[in-house]
Amino acid sequence: MSKTIKKIAVLTSGGDSPGMNAAIRSVVRTCAFLDVECLAVYRGYQGMIEGDFVPMNARSVNNIINKGGTILKSARCEEFRTPEGRAQAHQQLVNAGIDGFVVIGGDGSFRGATIFNKEYDFPVMGIPGTIDNDIFGTRFTLGFDTALNTVVEAIDKIRDTASSHNRLFFIEVMGRDVGHIALNAGVAAGAEEILIPEENLGLERLLDSLKRSKKSGKSSSIVIVAEGDKTGKNVFELKEYVEEHLPIYDVRVSVLGHMQRGGCPTAYDRVLASRMGVVAVEALLSGKTNLMVGIIDNEMTLTPIEEAIKGHTKIDRELIRVSDIMTV
């Protein structure tokens, strides 16, 4: 028999992503609406171990839905990886009278939550917050849409310079294991080539593509490179390779880096975060645990956290085909 949930904690963990604050707001206000106490955990699992809890009410989350980052802060916590650290965290939760918690983060955060759930049979619910969109069990993660729009805006501006100086730009975007940002941004910004971890195109194909672009009359080119791409060791090696084999190109590199994580969340991420927060709290109150809230075909779903961690997202093959056609 599941225990009655009277007090819920919410925390953010791992890398920040736009939409986390909107999700925090949703969890807190859903608790207020359903007359359930809510506590915020500051600094992720580190704060849980230290008992850094603050009571939250509906007014505590005023004017945060539009803010990037996370007001609760986030921290990597090696101590939570140990049985001793998790034992201390559990004691802090018990001392505070917390009956369950919602964690907003990525696969590392979820991995910690599911281990904790198994050890202490403690109700947990996950909300996927990561710009890489690399969590199984949801079509979109919080922050992906915002990051995508940030990248497209940056590429548009870089293209102005590329066109003005007849340059080739390699633009590196985030995506260590998956190429969702690179592929979608590349199509949206009209990139001449897109390099992603899922498709090792090889250096020769890259050269052939750039030769075709030049032959077709293009005076400048944009190549989007996911940071986990296997074509070259890194984006700077790609630049050197092209300069060596195609000296006709004036090559530049732009690494967008952490700017992709920041900024006000888009309307889509704000709405998605609001929906996910409501479902997470309602699921906990109904006795469910160790699940992640997701969205598939615009329907809210619940996936076992273990499946979300172990599963792999698939790249959109149709979008790859569209990209090939658009680069003619």
C-alpha positions as CSV (number, residue, x, y, z in Angstrom):
1,M,0.0,0.0,0.0
2,S,1.5,3.3,-1.0
3,K,1.9,5.9,1.7
4,T,-0.1,9.1,1.6
5,I,1.8,12.1,0.1
6,K,1.4,15.2,2.2
7,K,4.7,17.0,1.5
8,I,6.6,17.1,-1.8
9,A,10.1,18.4,-2.5
10,V,11.3,19.7,-5.8
11,L,14.9,20.1,-7.0
12,T,16.9,20.7,-10.2
13,S,20.0,18.7,-10.9
14,G,22.8,18.4,-13.5
15,G,23.2,20.9,-16.3
16,D,20.6,23.7,-16.3
17,S,18.2,24.2,-19.2
18,P,15.6,26.8,-20.1
19,G,12.2,25.8,-18.8
20,M,13.4,24.5,-15.4
21,N,12.0,27.5,-13.6
22,A,8.7,27.1,-15.4
23,A,8.7,23.5,-14.2
24,I,9.5,24.5,-10.6
25,R,6.7,27.0,-10.7
26,S,4.3,24.3,-12.0
27,V,5.2,21.8,-9.3
28,V,4.9,24.4,-6.5
29,R,1.5,25.8,-7.8
30,T,0.1,22.4,-8.4
31,C,0.9,21.5,-4.8
32,A,-0.7,24.7,-3.6
33,F,-3.8,24.0,-5.8
34,L,-4.1,20.5,-4.3
35,D,-3.4,21.6,-0.8
36,V,-0.1,19.7,-0.5
37,E,3.0,21.2,1.2
38,C,6.0,21.9,-1.0
39,L,9.6,22.4,-0.2
40,A,12.4,23.5,-2.6
41,V,15.7,21.8,-2.4
42,Y,18.6,24.1,-3.2
43,R,21.7,22.9,-5.1
44,G,20.3,19.6,-6.2
45,Y,21.3,16.4,-4.4
46,Q,24.1,18.3,-2.5
47,G,21.4,20.4,-0.9
48,M,19.4,17.3,-0.1
49,I,22.3,15.8,1.7
50,E,22.8,19.1,3.7
51,G,19.1,19.6,4.3
52,D,18.9,22.9,2.4
53,F,15.1,23.0,2.2
54,V,12.9,26.1,1.9
55,P,9.1,26.0,2.1
56,M,7.4,27.3,-1.1
57,N,3.9,28.6,-1.8
58,A,2.2,29.9,-4.9
59,R,3.7,33.4,-4.4
60,S,7.2,32.0,-4.0
61,V,7.4,31.4,-7.7
62,N,6.1,34.7,-9.0
63,N,7.7,36.0,-12.2
64,I,10.0,33.0,-12.8
65,I,8.3,31.4,-15.7
66,N,10.2,33.6,-18.2
67,K,13.6,33.2,-16.6
68,G,16.4,30.8,-17.9
69,G,18.6,28.7,-15.6
70,T,17.2,27.6,-12.3
71,I,16.4,29.6,-9.2
72,L,17.1,26.5,-7.1
73,K,20.7,26.3,-8.4
74,S,22.2,23.1,-9.6
75,A,25.3,21.1,-8.6
76,R,27.1,17.9,-9.4
77,C,27.2,15.8,-6.3
78,E,29.8,13.0,-6.0
79,E,28.7,12.3,-2.4
80,F,25.2,11.3,-3.6
81,R,26.8,8.5,-5.6
82,T,27.8,6.8,-2.4
83,P,25.5,4.8,-0.1
84,E,26.6,7.0,2.8
85,G,25.6,10.2,1.0
86,R,22.2,8.8,0.0
87,A,21.6,7.6,3.6
88,Q,22.3,11.1,4.8
89,A,20.0,12.6,2.1
90,H,17.2,10.1,3.1
91,Q,17.5,11.1,6.8
92,Q,17.3,14.8,5.9
93,L,14.1,14.1,3.9
94,V,12.6,12.1,6.8
95,N,13.5,14.8,9.3
96,A,11.7,17.4,7.1
97,G,8.7,15.2,6.8
98,I,9.0,15.0,3.0
99,D,7.0,12.1,1.5
100,G,8.3,12.3,-2.1
101,F,10.2,14.5,-4.5
102,V,10.3,15.7,-8.1
103,V,13.7,15.9,-9.8
104,I,14.1,18.1,-12.9
105,G,17.2,17.1,-14.8
106,G,18.8,14.6,-17.2
107,D,19.9,11.0,-17.2
108,G,22.5,11.4,-14.5
109,S,19.9,13.0,-12.2
110,F,17.5,10.3,-13.0
111,R,20.0,7.6,-12.3
112,G,20.5,8.9,-8.8
113,A,16.8,9.1,-8.3
114,T,16.1,5.5,-9.3
115,I,18.9,4.2,-7.1
116,F,17.6,6.2,-4.2
117,N,14.0,4.9,-4.9
118,K,15.2,1.3,-4.8
119,E,17.2,1.7,-1.6
120,Y,14.6,3.5,0.4
121,D,11.3,2.8,-1.4
122,F,11.0,6.6,-1.5
123,P,8.5,8.1,-4.1
124,V,10.2,10.0,-6.9
125,M,9.1,11.5,-10.1
126,G,11.3,12.8,-13.0
127,I,10.9,15.8,-15.3
128,P,13.4,15.7,-18.3
129,G,15.3,19.0,-18.4
130,T,18.2,18.9,-20.9
131,I,18.8,20.9,-24.1
132,D,20.2,17.8,-25.9
133,N,16.8,16.1,-26.2
134,D,18.5,12.8,-25.4
135,I,16.1,11.2,-23.0
136,F,14.1,8.2,-24.0
137,G,10.4,8.3,-23.4
138,T,9.6,11.8,-24.5
139,R,9.6,13.5,-27.9
140,F,10.9,16.8,-26.3
141,T,12.9,17.6,-23.2
142,L,12.7,21.0,-21.4
143,G,15.1,23.4,-23.0
144,F,15.5,21.8,-26.4
145,D,13.2,24.1,-28.2
146,T,14.8,27.2,-26.6
147,A,18.3,26.0,-27.4
148,L,17.3,25.3,-30.9
149,N,16.0,28.8,-31.5
150,T,19.1,30.2,-29.9
151,V,21.3,28.2,-32.2
152,V,19.3,29.2,-35.3
153,E,19.5,32.9,-34.4
154,A,23.2,32.6,-33.9
155,I,23.7,30.8,-37.3
156,D,21.6,33.5,-39.1
157,K,23.9,36.2,-37.7
158,I,27.1,34.2,-38.6
159,R,25.7,33.7,-42.2
160,D,25.6,37.5,-42.6
161,T,29.4,37.5,-42.1
162,A,30.0,34.4,-44.1
163,S,28.1,35.9,-47.1
164,S,29.9,39.3,-46.7
165,H,33.4,37.7,-46.8
166,N,32.8,34.6,-49.0
167,R,33.7,32.4,-46.0
168,L,33.1,28.8,-44.9
169,F,32.1,28.6,-41.3
170,F,32.2,25.5,-39.1
171,I,29.7,26.0,-36.3
172,E,29.9,23.6,-33.4
173,V,26.7,23.1,-31.4
174,M,26.0,20.9,-28.3
175,G,25.2,17.3,-28.8
176,R,27.9,14.9,-27.4
177,D,25.9,11.8,-28.0
178,V,23.0,12.9,-30.2
179,G,22.6,15.3,-33.1
180,H,19.1,16.6,-32.5
181,I,20.2,20.2,-32.1
182,A,22.6,20.1,-35.1
183,L,20.1,18.4,-37.4
184,N,17.1,20.6,-36.6
185,A,19.1,23.8,-36.5
186,G,21.0,22.9,-39.7
187,V,17.7,22.4,-41.6
188,A,16.1,25.5,-40.1
189,A,19.1,27.7,-40.9
190,G,19.8,26.3,-44.3
191,A,23.2,24.8,-43.6
192,E,25.1,23.3,-46.5
193,E,26.2,20.3,-44.4
194,I,25.3,18.8,-41.0
195,L,27.7,16.5,-39.1
196,I,26.1,14.5,-36.3
197,P,27.3,11.5,-34.1
198,E,24.7,9.2,-35.6
199,E,26.0,9.6,-39.2
200,N,29.8,9.3,-39.8
201,L,29.9,10.9,-43.2
202,G,33.6,10.8,-43.5
203,L,36.0,13.5,-44.5
204,E,35.9,12.7,-48.2
205,R,32.1,13.2,-48.4
206,L,32.5,16.5,-46.6
207,L,35.0,17.6,-49.3
208,D,32.8,16.4,-52.1
209,S,29.9,18.3,-50.6
210,L,31.9,21.6,-50.3
211,K,33.2,21.1,-53.9
212,R,29.6,20.8,-55.2
213,S,28.5,23.9,-53.2
214,K,31.3,25.9,-54.8
215,K,30.6,24.5,-58.3
216,S,26.9,25.3,-58.0
217,G,27.7,29.0,-57.4
218,K,27.6,29.3,-53.6
219,S,30.1,31.9,-52.5
220,S,29.8,31.0,-48.8
221,S,28.9,27.9,-46.8
222,I,27.8,26.9,-43.3
223,V,28.6,23.5,-41.8
224,I,26.9,22.6,-38.5
225,V,28.9,20.2,-36.4
226,A,27.5,18.4,-33.3
227,E,30.3,18.2,-30.6
228,G,30.1,14.4,-30.7
229,D,30.5,14.1,-34.4
230,K,32.9,11.3,-35.5
231,T,34.0,12.8,-38.8
232,G,37.0,14.5,-37.3
233,K,38.6,14.7,-33.8
234,N,37.2,18.1,-33.3
235,V,35.9,21.1,-35.3
236,F,39.3,22.7,-35.5
237,E,40.7,19.5,-37.1
238,L,38.0,19.7,-39.7
239,K,39.0,23.3,-40.4
240,E,42.6,22.4,-40.9
241,Y,41.7,19.4,-43.1
242,V,39.5,21.6,-45.4
243,E,42.1,24.3,-45.6
244,E,44.7,21.8,-46.6
245,H,42.6,20.1,-49.3
246,L,40.4,23.0,-50.4
247,P,42.6,26.1,-50.2
248,I,39.9,28.1,-52.1
249,Y,38.0,28.3,-48.9
250,D,38.6,31.0,-46.3
251,V,37.6,28.9,-43.2
252,R,36.4,30.1,-39.8
253,V,35.2,28.2,-36.7
254,S,32.6,29.3,-34.2
255,V,31.9,27.3,-31.1
256,L,28.5,28.4,-29.6
257,G,29.2,26.7,-26.3
258,H,27.2,27.5,-23.2
259,M,25.2,30.3,-24.8
260,Q,22.9,27.5,-25.9
261,R,21.9,26.8,-22.4
262,G,20.9,30.3,-21.5
263,G,18.1,32.7,-22.3
264,C,14.4,33.0,-21.7
265,P,12.5,29.8,-22.5
266,T,10.3,29.8,-25.6
267,A,6.5,29.6,-25.3
268,Y,6.7,25.9,-26.2
269,D,9.1,25.1,-23.3
270,R,7.0,27.2,-20.8
271,V,3.8,25.4,-21.8
272,L,5.6,22.0,-21.8
273,A,7.1,22.6,-18.3
274,S,3.7,23.7,-16.9
275,R,2.1,20.5,-18.2
276,M,4.9,18.3,-16.9
277,G,4.8,19.8,-13.5
278,V,1.1,19.2,-13.1
279,V,1.4,15.5,-14.2
280,A,4.4,14.9,-12.0
281,V,2.6,16.0,-8.8
282,E,-0.6,14.3,-9.7
283,A,1.2,11.0,-10.4
284,L,3.0,11.1,-7.0
285,L,-0.3,11.8,-5.2
286,S,-1.9,8.9,-7.0
287,G,0.7,6.5,-5.6
288,K,2.9,6.3,-8.7
289,T,6.7,6.4,-8.3
290,N,10.0,6.0,-10.2
291,L,8.5,7.4,-13.4
292,M,9.5,10.2,-15.8
293,V,6.9,12.6,-17.3
294,G,7.2,12.9,-21.1
295,I,5.3,14.0,-24.1
296,I,4.6,11.9,-27.2
297,D,2.2,12.9,-30.0
298,N,1.3,15.9,-27.7
299,E,0.0,13.5,-25.1
300,M,1.5,13.5,-21.6
301,T,3.1,10.1,-20.8
302,L,4.8,8.3,-17.9
303,T,7.9,6.1,-18.5
304,P,9.8,4.1,-15.9
305,I,12.9,6.1,-15.1
306,E,15.1,3.0,-15.7
307,E,13.8,2.8,-19.3
308,A,14.4,6.5,-19.8
309,I,18.0,6.1,-18.7
310,K,18.7,2.9,-20.7
311,G,16.8,3.7,-23.8
312,H,18.2,5.7,-26.8
313,T,16.5,8.4,-28.7
314,K,16.4,8.0,-32.5
315,I,17.5,10.6,-35.0
316,D,14.8,11.7,-37.4
317,R,15.7,9.9,-40.6
318,E,13.2,11.9,-42.6
319,L,14.8,15.1,-41.5
320,I,18.2,13.8,-42.7
321,R,16.6,13.1,-46.1
322,V,15.1,16.6,-46.2
323,S,18.5,18.0,-45.3
324,D,20.2,16.2,-48.2
325,I,17.6,17.5,-50.6
326,M,17.9,21.1,-49.3
327,T,21.6,21.3,-49.8
328,V,21.4,20.8,-53.6
